[in-house]
Amino acid sequence: MAANKTDPRVIKTRNSLCKALVYLMRREKLEDISVQKITETANITRGTFYLHYKDKQDFIQSAIQEIIDDFFNQVMIDSNFSKERTVKVFSLRKAFQYIENNADIFDVLLNNEKNNFFYEQLYNRLANEMTHFNEQVNKNQQLKVPLNLQISFIDSAFLGLVSRWLEDGMIYTPRYMTQSVAKMLDQFSSENVSLVNFFDGELEGTLEKI
């Protein structure tokens, strides 16, 4: 029988397992992390683990997907891009705030050379969101810069910036990061670089002091 994901006991168990996974990923490659190591670190039984997941791979994929889904549920916001329709855009402010609040998770998942599964999944999800945005807003627009190159450039640049921000101990505030990225994106804005508008910088005035 599938576990009820809304049951507080189920949520507690899943959170414990997720924390155990993050802890172990700081120290080992994914292929070296066994179900036994995960359950011992989370202080739960193997039987309880298999009530929730088929195997280790199912658990890892589910845990990573839940983190990514929650992130995008928080940062994708409605934008009145035109009078005809409302589209979803990526809130930089909410993104940097979310990452700061969950820095322990994002740091190990983005900055661990032993494991790049999370980076790949996050990269792909952001690319999909940008593709969907383009289909809604720029469907018939002729681009001088191919869409796939725009996505690769912006996706890699944003995740690389987040990774460095975490590595440097988040010495800049989420607000400062939001304003900085918004200003940089503004420099790329043109009729032929369409994805700049996907990011909502909520820019207000000049850069604040660090």
Backbone as CSV, one residue per row, in Angstrom:
resi,resn,N_x,N_y,N_z,CA_x,CA_y,CA_z,C_x,C_y,C_z
1,MET,0.848,-1.202,0.000,0.000,0.000,0.000,0.882,1.251,0.000
2,ALA,0.563,2.213,-0.859,1.353,3.438,-0.942,1.138,4.294,0.296
3,ALA,2.211,4.917,0.757,2.118,5.761,1.942,1.384,7.051,1.618
4,ASN,0.608,7.534,2.584,-0.114,8.787,2.430,0.857,9.944,2.630
5,LYS,1.131,10.693,1.548,2.146,11.738,1.603,1.757,12.910,2.494
6,THR,0.471,13.015,2.847,0.033,14.120,3.701,0.036,13.742,5.179
7,ASP,0.258,12.481,5.486,0.316,12.018,6.871,1.550,12.631,7.538
8,PRO,1.389,13.290,8.704,2.534,13.916,9.384,3.679,12.944,9.639
9,ARG,3.349,11.685,9.922,4.399,10.690,10.163,5.178,10.398,8.887
10,VAL,4.461,10.378,7.776,5.114,10.152,6.482,6.022,11.326,6.139
11,ILE,5.521,12.533,6.364,6.312,13.736,6.088,7.579,13.747,6.940
12,LYS,7.427,13.387,8.216,8.581,13.358,9.120,9.614,12.337,8.649
13,THR,9.142,11.156,8.244,10.050,10.113,7.768,10.775,10.556,6.507
14,ARG,10.037,11.124,5.559,10.644,11.573,4.303,11.658,12.688,4.548
15,ASN,11.347,13.597,5.459,12.282,14.675,5.781,13.558,14.124,6.408
16,SER,13.402,13.135,7.286,14.569,12.522,7.928,15.451,11.828,6.896
17,LEU,14.820,11.150,5.956,15.574,10.462,4.906,16.280,11.455,3.991
18,CYS,15.604,12.552,3.685,16.197,13.574,2.815,17.413,14.206,3.490
19,LYS,17.294,14.509,4.782,18.421,15.079,5.524,19.586,14.095,5.578
20,ALA,19.260,12.816,5.729,20.301,11.792,5.754,21.020,11.724,4.414
21,LEU,20.257,11.831,3.329,20.854,11.793,1.999,21.807,12.966,1.799
22,VAL,21.377,14.162,2.173,22.224,15.349,2.030,23.500,15.192,2.853
23,TYR,23.354,14.685,4.071,24.510,14.466,4.943,25.511,13.512,4.294
24,LEU,25.016,12.422,3.754,25.893,11.417,3.150,26.515,11.903,1.847
25,MET,25.769,12.723,1.096,26.290,13.219,-0.176,27.452,14.189,0.008
26,ARG,27.582,14.755,1.193,28.742,15.598,1.479,30.019,14.762,1.529
27,ARG,29.847,13.478,1.767,30.996,12.626,2.057,31.256,11.529,1.037
28,GLU,30.219,11.147,0.275,30.376,9.996,-0.604,29.715,10.224,-1.958
29,LYS,30.131,9.421,-2.934,29.465,9.415,-4.224,28.117,8.719,-4.076
30,LEU,27.178,9.085,-4.945,25.844,8.487,-4.863,25.892,6.970,-4.957
31,GLU,26.753,6.462,-5.842,26.795,5.012,-6.029,27.324,4.280,-4.797
32,ASP,28.007,5.008,-3.904,28.545,4.383,-2.694,27.596,4.501,-1.500
33,ILE,26.500,5.212,-1.686,25.532,5.393,-0.598,24.490,4.281,-0.678
34,SER,24.458,3.437,0.323,23.540,2.298,0.338,22.276,2.626,1.127
35,VAL,21.257,1.799,0.947,20.027,1.950,1.724,20.335,1.819,3.210
36,GLN,21.229,0.909,3.546,21.592,0.718,4.949,22.199,1.988,5.542
37,LYS,23.100,2.635,4.793,23.707,3.876,5.278,22.655,4.964,5.449
38,ILE,21.727,5.029,4.505,20.679,6.051,4.568,19.791,5.837,5.789
39,THR,19.346,4.602,5.993,18.427,4.321,7.105,19.118,4.472,8.458
40,GLU,20.379,4.060,8.539,21.108,4.212,9.800,21.315,5.684,10.131
41,THR,21.626,6.489,9.120,21.824,7.922,9.338,20.517,8.603,9.724
42,ALA,19.415,8.160,9.107,18.098,8.740,9.398,17.475,8.153,10.658
43,ASN,18.092,7.095,11.182,17.597,6.418,12.388,16.195,5.844,12.186
44,ILE,16.005,5.185,11.029,14.762,4.470,10.771,15.109,3.061,10.298
45,THR,14.132,2.181,10.273,14.382,0.803,9.865,14.318,0.666,8.342
46,ARG,14.959,-0.387,7.842,14.896,-0.661,6.408,13.456,-0.959,5.986
47,GLY,12.699,-1.597,6.886,11.305,-1.893,6.582,10.502,-0.628,6.346
48,THR,10.748,0.385,7.177,10.059,1.666,7.005,10.456,2.314,5.684
49,PHE,11.743,2.219,5.354,12.222,2.783,4.088,11.455,2.183,2.916
50,TYR,11.305,0.857,2.907,10.674,0.188,1.770,9.150,0.335,1.766
51,LEU,8.590,0.880,2.828,7.178,1.243,2.794,6.955,2.477,1.918
52,HIS,8.019,3.272,1.768,7.918,4.536,1.037,8.535,4.474,-0.359
53,TYR,9.575,3.656,-0.525,10.311,3.647,-1.792,10.622,2.219,-2.222
54,LYS,10.704,2.020,-3.541,11.002,0.694,-4.076,12.455,0.312,-3.832
55,ASP,13.345,1.277,-4.024,14.772,1.020,-3.860,15.497,2.350,-3.702
56,LYS,16.827,2.292,-3.658,17.614,3.508,-3.453,17.403,4.510,-4.583
57,GLN,17.389,4.031,-5.813,17.238,4.927,-6.951,15.893,5.640,-6.922
58,ASP,14.852,4.907,-6.560,13.520,5.503,-6.446,13.522,6.595,-5.383
59,PHE,14.189,6.327,-4.267,14.267,7.314,-3.189,15.016,8.566,-3.625
60,ILE,16.184,8.386,-4.237,17.001,9.535,-4.639,16.258,10.398,-5.654
61,GLN,15.660,9.758,-6.644,14.915,10.508,-7.654,13.734,11.246,-7.035
62,SER,13.031,10.589,-6.121,11.875,11.210,-5.468,12.301,12.383,-4.596
63,ALA,13.382,12.197,-3.830,13.857,13.248,-2.932,14.310,14.475,-3.713
64,ILE,15.089,14.249,-4.768,15.567,15.357,-5.597,14.398,16.063,-6.273
65,GLN,13.445,15.277,-6.774,12.296,15.856,-7.460,11.446,16.692,-6.513
66,GLU,11.285,16.228,-5.280,10.500,16.982,-4.300,11.158,18.319,-3.983
67,ILE,12.483,18.327,-3.865,13.210,19.573,-3.602,13.034,20.545,-4.763
68,ILE,13.195,20.048,-5.980,13.084,20.901,-7.163,11.654,21.401,-7.348
69,ASP,10.678,20.517,-7.152,9.271,20.920,-7.292,8.921,22.014,-6.291
70,ASP,9.354,21.842,-5.055,9.051,22.838,-4.029,9.707,24.173,-4.366
71,PHE,10.936,24.122,-4.858,11.651,25.343,-5.248,10.881,26.105,-6.322
72,PHE,10.492,25.411,-7.388,9.806,26.094,-8.483,8.385,26.505,-8.107
73,ASN,7.750,25.759,-7.223,6.427,26.178,-6.741,6.505,27.512,-6.012
74,GLN,7.642,27.764,-5.381,7.815,28.998,-4.626,8.247,30.172,-5.499
75,VAL,9.038,29.908,-6.533,9.670,31.017,-7.265,8.981,31.392,-8.572
76,MET,8.124,30.534,-9.101,7.415,30.876,-10.334,6.172,31.690,-9.983
77,ILE,6.081,32.890,-10.532,4.993,33.798,-10.185,4.268,34.259,-11.446
78,ASP,3.031,34.710,-11.268,2.258,35.233,-12.393,2.744,36.627,-12.765
79,SER,2.827,36.867,-14.062,3.223,38.181,-14.555,2.259,38.610,-15.650
80,ASN,1.763,39.827,-15.539,0.878,40.371,-16.572,1.733,40.861,-17.732
81,PHE,2.223,39.889,-18.491,3.154,40.209,-19.570,2.479,41.027,-20.662
82,SER,1.210,40.781,-20.862,0.447,41.559,-21.834,-1.003,41.606,-21.380
83,LYS,-1.807,42.401,-22.054,-3.217,42.508,-21.698,-3.965,41.216,-21.990
84,GLU,-3.443,40.435,-22.932,-4.153,39.231,-23.368,-3.974,38.047,-22.425
85,ARG,-2.825,37.958,-21.747,-2.581,36.745,-20.974,-1.614,36.993,-19.813
86,THR,-1.691,36.081,-18.868,-0.766,36.058,-17.747,0.166,34.865,-17.928
87,VAL,1.447,35.077,-17.741,2.415,33.994,-17.899,3.227,33.846,-16.615
88,LYS,3.815,32.686,-16.452,4.660,32.419,-15.297,6.087,32.882,-15.583
89,VAL,6.646,33.639,-14.636,8.039,34.065,-14.739,8.777,33.668,-13.466
90,PHE,10.084,33.766,-13.527,10.957,33.301,-12.450,11.342,34.482,-11.566
91,SER,10.902,34.462,-10.304,11.207,35.553,-9.379,12.613,35.375,-8.807
92,LEU,13.516,36.255,-9.184,14.879,36.188,-8.660,14.899,36.400,-7.150
93,ARG,14.084,37.334,-6.676,14.048,37.610,-5.234,13.634,36.375,-4.448
94,LYS,12.564,35.731,-4.893,12.097,34.530,-4.204,13.111,33.396,-4.312
95,ALA,13.785,33.317,-5.463,14.767,32.251,-5.666,15.947,32.397,-4.712
96,PHE,16.523,33.585,-4.660,17.673,33.782,-3.779,17.274,33.648,-2.308
97,GLN,16.070,34.089,-1.967,15.611,33.951,-0.591,15.411,32.482,-0.232
98,TYR,14.827,31.726,-1.147,14.595,30.297,-0.912,15.926,29.568,-0.752
99,ILE,16.868,29.874,-1.621,18.169,29.206,-1.564,18.895,29.555,-0.268
100,GLU,18.799,30.812,0.155,19.419,31.199,1.424,18.796,30.420,2.588
101,ASN,17.476,30.275,2.573,16.787,29.561,3.652,17.089,28.070,3.656
102,ASN,17.504,27.546,2.502,17.815,26.117,2.378,19.252,25.925,1.896
103,ALA,20.131,26.779,2.410,21.514,26.803,1.925,22.237,25.482,2.148
104,ASP,21.950,24.800,3.257,22.647,23.542,3.534,22.354,22.505,2.458
105,ILE,21.108,22.476,1.987,20.719,21.518,0.948,21.310,21.913,-0.402
106,PHE,21.137,23.175,-0.789,21.597,23.611,-2.107,23.118,23.594,-2.213
107,ASP,23.790,23.892,-1.125,25.251,23.901,-1.164,25.797,22.512,-1.469
108,VAL,25.301,21.514,-0.756,25.822,20.165,-0.976,25.366,19.598,-2.314
109,LEU,24.158,19.951,-2.750,23.644,19.383,-3.992,24.208,20.062,-5.237
110,LEU,24.583,21.334,-5.118,25.140,22.045,-6.271,26.662,22.034,-6.304
111,ASN,27.294,21.996,-5.133,28.743,22.183,-5.074,29.509,20.923,-4.700
112,ASN,28.897,19.781,-4.910,29.566,18.525,-4.598,30.051,17.881,-5.889
113,GLU,31.369,17.849,-6.075,31.931,17.297,-7.310,31.638,15.808,-7.462
114,LYS,31.342,15.139,-6.347,31.074,13.705,-6.409,29.702,13.412,-7.011
115,ASN,28.794,14.374,-6.923,27.415,14.135,-7.340,26.902,15.310,-8.171
116,ASN,26.547,15.071,-9.422,26.024,16.144,-10.267,24.586,15.886,-10.706
117,PHE,23.937,14.884,-10.112,22.572,14.527,-10.495,21.612,15.689,-10.240
118,PHE,21.735,16.337,-9.079,20.846,17.443,-8.735,21.032,18.603,-9.710
119,TYR,22.285,18.935,-10.013,22.560,20.031,-10.947,21.890,19.762,-12.290
120,GLU,22.016,18.549,-12.781,21.438,18.207,-14.081,19.919,18.333,-14.062
121,GLN,19.294,17.862,-12.978,17.841,17.932,-12.879,17.359,19.378,-12.759
122,LEU,18.074,20.178,-11.971,17.707,21.583,-11.809,17.909,22.343,-13.115
123,TYR,19.009,22.057,-13.791,19.297,22.677,-15.091,18.185,22.356,-16.088
124,ASN,17.800,21.094,-16.152,16.763,20.677,-17.107,15.414,21.310,-16.788
125,ARG,15.079,21.411,-15.511,13.794,22.005,-15.137,13.758,23.488,-15.495
126,LEU,14.849,24.200,-15.217,14.908,25.618,-15.555,14.847,25.804,-17.070
127,ALA,15.513,24.933,-17.805,15.470,24.993,-19.270,14.050,24.759,-19.776
128,ASN,13.349,23.813,-19.180,11.964,23.539,-19.585,11.055,24.726,-19.306
129,GLU,11.258,25.375,-18.164,10.438,26.541,-17.822,10.693,27.684,-18.800
130,MET,11.941,27.883,-19.189,12.266,28.937,-20.151,11.697,28.615,-21.528
131,THR,11.741,27.350,-21.899,11.173,26.935,-23.183,9.672,27.188,-23.208
132,HIS,9.003,26.843,-22.112,7.556,27.060,-22.017,7.232,28.549,-22.084
133,PHE,8.028,29.359,-21.413,7.837,30.813,-21.450,7.955,31.326,-22.882
134,ASN,8.973,30.869,-23.577,9.189,31.317,-24.954,8.027,30.923,-25.856
135,GLU,7.487,29.725,-25.654,6.361,29.268,-26.467,5.132,30.149,-26.263
136,GLN,4.976,30.677,-25.057,3.828,31.526,-24.762,4.010,32.957,-25.257
137,VAL,5.234,33.449,-25.167,5.473,34.879,-25.397,6.104,35.176,-26.752
138,ASN,7.008,34.312,-27.193,7.790,34.622,-28.395,7.633,33.564,-29.485
139,LYS,6.477,32.930,-29.533,6.287,31.774,-30.405,6.619,32.063,-31.862
140,ASN,6.212,33.208,-32.367,6.395,33.513,-33.791,7.531,34.490,-34.046
141,GLN,8.312,34.758,-33.025,9.392,35.726,-33.172,10.618,35.081,-33.814
142,GLN,11.209,35.779,-34.770,12.438,35.323,-35.397,13.621,35.794,-34.552
143,LEU,14.407,34.850,-34.074,15.507,35.181,-33.179,16.843,35.126,-33.906
144,LYS,17.674,36.142,-33.684,19.022,36.119,-34.242,19.917,35.177,-33.440
145,VAL,19.602,35.049,-32.158,20.323,34.101,-31.299,19.419,32.900,-31.083
146,PRO,19.806,31.709,-31.529,18.949,30.526,-31.385,18.528,30.301,-29.935
147,LEU,17.300,29.840,-29.769,16.741,29.663,-28.432,17.581,28.716,-27.583
148,ASN,18.050,27.619,-28.157,18.809,26.650,-27.361,20.107,27.250,-26.826
149,LEU,20.710,28.181,-27.576,21.926,28.837,-27.098,21.603,29.823,-25.979
150,GLN,20.492,30.524,-26.117,20.069,31.436,-25.053,19.836,30.675,-23.752
151,ILE,19.124,29.561,-23.861,18.811,28.766,-22.675,20.086,28.237,-22.032
152,SER,20.992,27.707,-22.829,22.242,27.165,-22.292,23.050,28.242,-21.583
153,PHE,23.119,29.412,-22.199,23.899,30.512,-21.632,23.310,30.989,-20.306
154,ILE,22.015,31.282,-20.303,21.375,31.836,-19.111,21.294,30.796,-17.999
155,ASP,20.934,29.574,-18.358,20.820,28.491,-17.382,22.154,28.260,-16.675
156,SER,23.209,28.094,-17.456,24.536,27.832,-16.888,25.032,29.016,-16.068
157,ALA,24.784,30.226,-16.566,25.245,31.420,-15.860,24.546,31.566,-14.512
158,PHE,23.234,31.352,-14.488,22.497,31.515,-13.239,22.912,30.475,-12.209
159,LEU,22.965,29.209,-12.607,23.331,28.161,-11.659,24.785,28.294,-11.219
160,GLY,25.646,28.741,-12.133,27.035,28.977,-11.759,27.156,30.099,-10.743
161,LEU,26.354,31.143,-10.926,26.355,32.265,-9.986,25.857,31.829,-8.613
162,VAL,24.785,31.050,-8.591,24.252,30.547,-7.323,25.292,29.680,-6.614
163,SER,25.953,28.827,-7.380,26.977,27.950,-6.816,28.101,28.752,-6.174
164,ARG,28.569,29.784,-6.875,29.645,30.628,-6.338,29.172,31.408,-5.115
165,TRP,27.948,31.896,-5.159,27.375,32.629,-4.022,27.381,31.752,-2.769
166,LEU,26.996,30.499,-2.933,26.989,29.568,-1.806,28.408,29.264,-1.335
167,GLU,29.312,29.041,-2.273,30.701,28.734,-1.918,31.349,29.880,-1.154
168,ASP,30.974,31.104,-1.500,31.554,32.284,-0.849,30.869,32.621,0.470
169,GLY,29.961,31.767,0.906,29.304,31.992,2.189,28.179,32.998,2.147
170,MET,27.615,33.234,0.961,26.474,34.153,0.797,26.769,35.517,1.419
171,ILE,27.913,36.081,1.050,28.314,37.371,1.621,27.431,38.515,1.123
172,TYR,26.695,38.285,0.038,25.735,39.272,-0.450,24.327,38.834,-0.065
173,THR,23.475,39.779,0.238,22.104,39.460,0.621,21.304,39.009,-0.604
174,PRO,20.196,38.275,-0.392,19.334,37.914,-1.523,18.861,39.137,-2.306
175,ARG,18.567,40.219,-1.606,18.129,41.440,-2.291,19.240,41.988,-3.186
176,TYR,20.459,42.004,-2.678,21.588,42.503,-3.472,21.815,41.616,-4.689
177,MET,21.720,40.310,-4.504,21.892,39.377,-5.620,20.805,39.591,-6.669
178,THR,19.574,39.797,-6.208,18.462,40.038,-7.129,18.712,41.279,-7.966
179,GLN,19.097,42.351,-7.307,19.341,43.604,-8.016,20.516,43.485,-8.983
180,SER,21.558,42.783,-8.561,22.741,42.629,-9.408,22.420,41.834,-10.670
181,VAL,21.722,40.706,-10.502,21.376,39.878,-11.654,20.426,40.627,-12.578
182,ALA,19.472,41.354,-12.002,18.531,42.120,-12.817,19.264,43.162,-13.657
183,LYS,20.251,43.817,-13.070,21.022,44.810,-13.815,21.839,44.158,-14.927
184,MET,22.416,42.993,-14.639,23.190,42.301,-15.669,22.293,41.839,-16.810
185,LEU,21.127,41.307,-16.474,20.195,40.862,-17.506,19.720,42.024,-18.361
186,ASP,19.577,43.182,-17.736,19.124,44.360,-18.469,20.102,44.731,-19.578
187,GLN,21.382,44.420,-19.366,22.388,44.725,-20.379,22.243,43.833,-21.612
188,PHE,21.614,42.665,-21.426,21.425,41.742,-22.540,20.099,41.959,-23.259
189,SER,19.262,42.807,-22.705,17.913,42.965,-23.229,17.930,43.536,-24.639
190,SER,17.230,42.861,-25.540,17.055,43.348,-26.905,15.903,42.588,-27.534
191,GLU,15.510,42.996,-28.709,14.407,42.323,-29.382,14.775,40.903,-29.785
192,ASN,16.060,40.625,-29.858,16.492,39.331,-30.365,17.011,38.388,-29.285
193,VAL,16.996,38.829,-28.046,17.364,37.956,-26.935,16.141,37.872,-26.040
194,SER,15.340,36.844,-26.246,13.967,36.847,-25.756,13.791,36.421,-24.314
195,LEU,14.745,35.700,-23.741,14.507,35.079,-22.446,14.801,35.985,-21.256
196,VAL,15.322,37.172,-21.507,15.604,38.091,-20.408,14.350,38.350,-19.587
197,ASN,13.208,38.464,-20.247,11.958,38.772,-19.551,11.418,37.609,-18.727
198,PHE,12.033,36.442,-18.868,11.614,35.292,-18.064,11.950,35.507,-16.593
199,PHE,12.981,36.303,-16.325,13.418,36.549,-14.955,12.839,37.857,-14.443
200,ASP,12.116,37.757,-13.337,11.538,38.939,-12.715,12.485,39.419,-11.628
201,GLY,13.166,40.546,-11.901,14.149,41.052,-10.948,13.576,41.955,-9.889
202,GLU,12.330,42.427,-10.087,11.699,43.327,-9.122,12.678,44.424,-8.721
203,LEU,13.320,45.012,-9.720,14.383,45.979,-9.484,13.807,47.298,-8.998
204,GLU,14.352,47.780,-7.900,13.899,49.048,-7.335,15.114,49.911,-7.024
205,GLY,15.328,50.917,-7.842,16.403,51.852,-7.559,17.781,51.259,-7.786
206,THR,18.762,51.830,-7.115,20.143,51.413,-7.291,20.479,50.259,-6.368
207,LEU,21.658,49.693,-6.576,22.098,48.580,-5.745,22.246,49.017,-4.295
208,GLU,21.750,48.175,-3.402,21.933,48.470,-1.987,23.356,48.119,-1.584
209,LYS,23.796,48.625,-0.475,25.113,48.270,0.032,25.076,46.855,0.585
210,ILE,26.211,46.189,0.525,26.303,44.809,1.005,26.049,44.770,2.514
